[in-house]
Amino acid sequence: TRCSRDWSSDVCSSDLSMESKIKIAIGDVRHRTAGRHAVPMPIGIGYIASYCLEALGEERLALRVYTDPEELLDDIDAWRPDIVALSFYSWNRELSQRIFRYAKAGRPKTLCVGGGPEFPPPTGACRDYLRENPEIDLFAYREGELVFADIVREYLETGDPGQTRKAGLPGVAAYDRATGRLVLGEVPERIPDLDVIPSPYLSGLMDRFFDGLHTPAIRIHRGCPYTCGYCYAGQEWYSKITSFSADRIVAEINYIAERMKPYVNVPFCIHDTNFGMYEKDEIIAEHLATLQESLDWPRSYDVTTGKANLDRIKRIVEKLDNRMQMSTSLQTTNPETLRIIKRKNISETYYKEIQKETDKKSYHATTELIIPLPAESKESYYKSLRFLIESESKACFTYTTMLLKQTPLASPEARAAYDFTTKYRLLPRQFGEYRGERVFETEEICVATKTMSFADYLECRGFGFVVASFLHKQFDFLTRHCAEIGLSVYDLLRRLWEIIHQDHGAVGDIYRNFIQETSDELFNAEKNIGRFYNDSD
């Protein structure tokens, strides 16, 4: 029988009673103490949940989907799920583990399953992490749909979390406390045809999130052809591109659009890493353009465009009436750095042409740099900024190198080779108190290398702050005036920085506060962050 879902798939007509079903709570939980960092609908766990229901049968499972941690904690008390499965991202890893500990405290036999990118690679580091965090029974690697369905199938057959931990299922890591070894299943195959995953929209699984607070999100493709060393998507196993069909995506968009009529100012999120590079993207864009005309939605997009087939991307931006921002990020222009991180940028000539065209047609375009990457120096960073600014980039942002788990740049080999100095900092707004325990989400960042000292890093962050501020639209008269008198915008901003960082007035105070906060936010050890904020009022 087809479920009539209000907010969860356990509300369904079936001959079996609720108590005869395995209860599964699956969540992509987000902190809400100081606003929300991640607002998209939980489409990732939606795919996993919908595939699990299809593969194992709705008559055997009662499954609920969550983003609100308090709601999940309440249901752990009242509903008492057999399996709690949670995503691990940089913004919710500690929160997910707090929920696991709470579930285990109330019901030790609860099977707790984690999955996602924010976890050590399946090596000795993974074994140590699982040993030190016994609340995690299993961790699912890579694509979660097949892996999680196998976990639930094993649990259905044995009813024993201990046996499930020892099964050595494909794509699953577990710690055997009796032997002290890592139980690691074989590497699972990628899903070649994503349409085998039932739509969590068309099945009604996402209906409860059409509340004006969550951003509707879709995924057209999985995979990335690039191998950037700082990015989780740059791993070799993820290089092949797989896709949902255009008909499937159009049907989902139509379903979403009907339910977004009361919330026309809420953006539309496309989770692809390189949107616009593929022919199918243009087909989807054409359909979105018709919705813009008929419903005046979407009015804006949260999307990252690719760095190839830029003519197609420009056509898409035009089709969408300039409501979509075009990404033209380079991360660096230093050839040696690009070689080390295995990134290939578009040519500098083509980049300049794009910037001129975005200005001519009033496209919204942004460019990013990352510091400190291997072999990057203060001088090479300034050279990159000069190129961007003199290419007429209208928005240049500098970000700090994040050492994301399972990426080549975070490996012990890379750390040693380039003499990384790393620190930890609190993620903005990612904290809260849950059942009497404070939880803080952190990230590990690189603040110095053998070619860029910490003092140089602070100076570069400071100049990047000035550039981002004065290239903002509200100061566009500066760039226009420079063009009129033939003055380099970069030279003007450099001179402004020299004045500001020595200024003793209000502007100088703002700059010094930024530099001070950039330094003060850093901790030598991850555990020190919790200690500091737990001791603070």
N, C-alpha and C positions, 0 to 999 in steps of 0.2 A: 504494500500500500504506500501511496505517496504521503510524505509528512506534510502537515500544515504547520509551518514553523512561524511562531511569533518572534522569538528572539533566539531560540535554540532548537536543535533538531531532536531533543528528547520529548518535545511536545508533538506527538504523532499518534495516529490511530493505529493500534496493533492488537493482535490477540494476546500478546505477551504482556505481563504486568511490568511496571517500571523496575521492580526489584529483581526481575529475572535478567535484566540487561546489565552489561558492563557500563559503568558510568565513567565518562571521560570529560575532563575539563581541559580545554586547550586554549592557551592565552598568549597574546602579544601585549603584555601589560606595560602601562606608561605611568610615570609619576605625574601627579597633579598638584603638588604642594604649591608651586609657583608658576602656574600655567602649564601648558603641555608642549613638549618639544616635538613629539611625533604625533601628528594628527591624521595621517591617512587611515582609511579603513583597513582592518587587518587582513588584507587579501592573501598574504603569504600563508598564514595558518588557515585561512579559508580554503585554499587549494588543498592543503593537507587533510583538513576535516572532510571536505566533500569527497575526496578520493577514498578516504577510509570508509565512509558511509557506503559508497558505491561498491567497494571491493568486498566488504565484510557483511553488508546487509544492515539496513536501518532497524530491522526487527531484533538485532542482537546488541545494538549500541544505543545508549543515551548520551548525546554529545552536546556540550555547551561551549560557546566561544566567548572570550573575554578580552577587553582592553583595560577595564577598571580593576585595579588590584583589590580595592576594598570589597567590591562585589564578589570577586573570586574568593577572598578570605571568608566572607560570610557564607558562601556556598560550601566551602570546605567544612565548615562547622555544621551546616544544616543539611546539605545534600550528600556529603561524604563520598566524593568521587573515588573510584578505584584507581584511576590513572590521572595524574596531573602532568600535562605536557606544555612546556613554556619555551618561547623563543629567547635566544641569547644575542642581544645586540649591545653595542657600547653604552646605550642609554638605559638598559634595563637588566643587565646581567646580575647585578647584586640584588635587585628587587626580585627577580625570578628565583634566586637562591634563597632569599628570605621566605618566599612563599613555599618553597620545597621544605624548608626546615619546619615551618608551621604545620604543613600537612603531615610530615613525619611525626611531629610531637603528638598530634592528636590521634593519628592512626599509622603506626610504624610500617604496616604492610602496604601503604599507598605506593604505587609505582610512579616514581618521578623521572620524567624524560625531558632532557634539554635538547635543543637544536639551534643551529645558526652559526654565524661567523665569529662571534666573540668567545672563542674557546681555543685552547692550545691545540696544535696539530697532533695527529695520532702517533705520538712518539713517547719518549720518556717523560716529556713535560705534561702530556695528557694523563699518563699514569699517576704522576705526582699530584696533579690537580684533583683527580677523582679520589685519590687516597685521602687528601686533606679536606675534601668536601663530601662527606659520606651521604649528604642529602640527595646527591645526584646518583640515581641508579644507572641510567643509561644516557649516552649522548649520541645523537644522530648526526652523521656527517653528510654534507653535500645536499642533493635534492631530497626533500623530506617525505614526499608522498609515498613512494614505494617502501621506504625504510620504516616509516611510522606504521603503515598498514601491516608490515611483517611483525613489528613489535606487538601490536594489538592482537594479531592472529595467534602469536605464540602465547600471549597471556590468556586468550580465550581457551586455548587447548590445555594449558597447564593450571591456570588459576593461581600460579605461584610466582611472585616477583623474583624470588631467588633463582628459580629455573630460567626465567626470562633473562636475567642478568648473565647467566652462564651459557646462553644459547649460541653466542658468537654470530649473530645475525649480520648479513651484509650491511655495511655502512654504519655499524653500531660499535661504540666503545664502552667498556664497562671495566670496573676494577674488582678483581677477585680477592677478597680479603683473606681467604683461607690460604692462598698461595702467594699473595703479594704481586701478582702479575696483571698486566693489561690484557683483557680479552677483547680482541679486535677482529671484527668480521672483514671479509674481503671487500674490495672497493666496488661499490655498486655501479651499474651502467647508467648512463644518462637516459632520460626519457626522450625518445626520438620524436614522438608525435604528442605534443602537449594537449591536444584535444581529448586524450584519454582521461584527462582530469576534468571531472564535471565542474561546471561553472558555479562558484559559490554565490554569484548574483542570481542567476536564473533559477537556482534551487531555493532561493529565499534565505540562505544562510547569513547573508549580510544585511537583511532588511532592518534589523534593529539599530544599525549604525547610520541609517539615513535620518539623522537628528539635527543636522546643521552644524554639529561640532566636529564630525569626522569628514575628512576629504575623500570623496570617492576615488578609487585608484584601480588601474588596470595594468596588466603586463602583456605585451605583444610578443616579445622575444625573450629568450634566456640565452646567456652566453655573451662573451666579448672577444673579438678577434685580436685585441691588444694584450700586451704582457707587462703592463706598467708594474714595477716592483713594489709600489706602495699600496696597491689596490687589491682587495680580496678577489675581485672579478678577473684579475690578471693571471690567475693560476692556469696552468696548462689544461687541466681537466675541464675547465669551463670555456675553452676557446671555441668549441663548435656551437654554431647558432641553431637553436631550435625555436619553434614558433607555435602559437595558436593560429587557427585559420582566421581569415578576414571575416568570414560570415559569423563565426563565434564572437569575435571582438565587437562587430557592429551590433549584434543582438544584445551583448552586455551593455554597450554604450546607450542603446535605446532604453533598456531597462533602467539604467541609472538616470538618464535624462528625465524620464517621467517622474521620478521620485525626488529630483532636485529642483522642481519648479518652485517650491517655497523658499529655496536657498540659492538664489541665482548668483549671489556674491561669493559663494564658496568655490574655490578653484577646483580644477580637475587634475589629478596626478597620474602621470604615466611613468611607471617604475623602470622602464628600459634604461640601460646604461648608455645607449647610443641612438636615441630616437632620431628618426629622419634619414638614416643611412640606407634604409631598405625600401624596395618598391611597395611593400605592403603598408609601410608607414604613410605613404602618400595617399593610398586608398582610404586608410582610416582618417587622415586629415580632411579629405574631401567630405567624408560623412560628418565629421565634427563641424565643418564649415556650414553644412545645411542646418545643423542644430543651432548654431550661432544665429543664423538668419531667422529660424522659426521660433526659437525659445529664448534667444538672447542668453544662452548658456552653452558652453562655458565662457565666462568673461575673462578668465585668466587660467594659466596652466603652471603646474609644478613639474618641470621636465628637464632632463639633461640631454642635449643634442650631441650627435657624434662629430667626428672630425674628418670624415670622408664623405664623398658625394654631397659636397656643400651646395652645389646648385640645386639639388633636390631639397635640401633643408631650407634654402632660401625660398623656394617655391611654396613649401609648407607654411613658412612664416607668413607669406603673402596670402595664402589661402585662408589662414586663420586670422586674417585682418590684424596682424601684428599684435595679437593677444598672447603670443608665446615668445619667450625669451630665447635668444640664440646663444649657445655656449661656444666661446672661442678660446678656451683655456689652453695654455701652453705649459704651465708648471715651472718651466725653466727654458732658457735658450742656450744654455751652456752645453756644447756638443759632448763633452766628456761625461757630464751628469746624465744626459739623455742616453748615452751608450750604457752606462752602468745600470740605470733603472729600466732599460729595455723599452724606452718610449720613443716613438717617432712622431714629431710634430709636422704639421703642414708647413710648406715652405714659407719663408719670411715674405717673399714677394706676394704670394697668394693671401697671406694674412693681411698685408696692407690693403690689398684690393677689397677684401671682405670688410675691413673697417671703413673704408671709403664708401662702400655701397650701403652698409648699415646706417651710416650718417645721412646719406642721400635719401634713403627710403624710410628713415626714422625707425629702423629696427631697434629692439631692445637687445643689447649684446653685453656680455660680461666676460672678463678674462681673469684668470687666477694664476698666482705663483705660489710655490711651496718652498719654505726654508726651515732648516737647512737640509738639503738633499746631499748625497755623496758628491764630493768634488766641487760643490758649490762654495763660493767664497763671497765675501762682502762685495768685492769688485764685480764678480760675475752677476750677482743679484742686481746691482745697480745698472749693469749693462742691459740685463733683461728688462728692467723697468724703463730705461731710456727707450729701448726699442718699442715697447708697448705704447708708451705715451706719444712718441714721435710718429707712431703708426695711426694716431688719432683714436686710440682706445678711449672710450668714455667711462668705463668702470673697471678699475684694476684693484684686485683684492689680494692680499698676501696672507697665507695661512701657514700655521706651524705644522711640521711633519708629524703625523700621527703614526705610531707603530702598531698597526692593526694586526691582530693575531692571525696566523696562518698565511701571512704575506712574506715574500722574499726579503723585504727590507727589515722585517722584525726578526729574522733568523739570527742565531748566534754568529754565523759566519759573517753576515753583513755588519753586525754590531762591532765585531773585532776588526774587520778589514778597514772600516772607515772611522774607527775610534769614536763611536757615538757616545755622547753624554746624554742620558735620558733622565727625565723627571716625570712626576705624576701630578695631575691637576684635577680638580672637581669639574665635572661637566656642568655647564650652565643649566640651572633649574632641575637638574636630575637628582633629587633627593626627597626624602620623606620619612615619616615615622609610621610604622605598621605593627600593630599589636604590641606596642611598647618598645619596639626596636628601631633605632634610626638606621637608615639605609642611604649610602652615598655612592653615586656612580662616578667612576674615574676613568681617565685615559692616560696612557703612557705616550709621551712626546719626546722628540729629539730637540735639544736646545744648543748643541755644539757638536762639531765634528773636527777631524784633523785639519780641515781647510776653513772652518768658520768657528771662531771662539764664541763664548757666551756673550762677551761684550759686543762683538760684532752682530750677534743674533739680536740683541736688544736694540742696537742702532738701526738694523734693517727693519725690525718691527716698528720702530718709531717713525722712520721715513715712510714705510708702507702705510702707516696710520695717517700721515699728512697727505699722501697721495690719494688715498681712498676718500678722505674728507673733502679735499679741494677739487677733485674730479667729479664730485657729486653734482647733480643737475642744478642745484641751487647756486653753484658757483660757476656755471657754464659761461658767464660773461668773461671770466679770466681767460679761458681757452679761445673765445672769440676775439678778444682784444689782442692776445698774443698773435693770432693769425693776421690781424690787421696791421700790426707793426713789425711782423717778421721775427718775433721772439720765440725761442724754444720753450715750450710748455714745461719740459723736463727741467731746464735750467731755472725757470721761474720757481717751480716747486722745490728744487734743491735749495735755492736761496731762501725761500720761505722757511724751509726746515732749519736752515742755519740760524735764522732769526728767532724762530719759535723755541728751539731747544735751549737758547740762551736768554729767552725773555723772562722777566720777573713779574709780569702782569698776569691777567686772568688766562690768556691763551697759553702762556708758558706753564701755568699751573695745571691746565688740562692735559698738556703734553706730559709733564712730569708725573702726574697721577697715573696716566696710561702706562708709562714705563715702569713705575713702581708696582702697579697691579700686575703687569706682565711678569715681573720677577717674584712678587710675593705670592702669586697663585701656585707656585711650584713646591713640590715636596719630594724628598729623596726616596721615600718608600710609600707604596700604596696604602699600607696600614696606617701611616701617620696622618692621612687625611681624615679617616674616621676618628682617630684619637683627638685631633685638633678640634673638629666640629662638635664632637660629643662633649668636649670640655668647655665649649663656648656657650655663652648665653643665647 
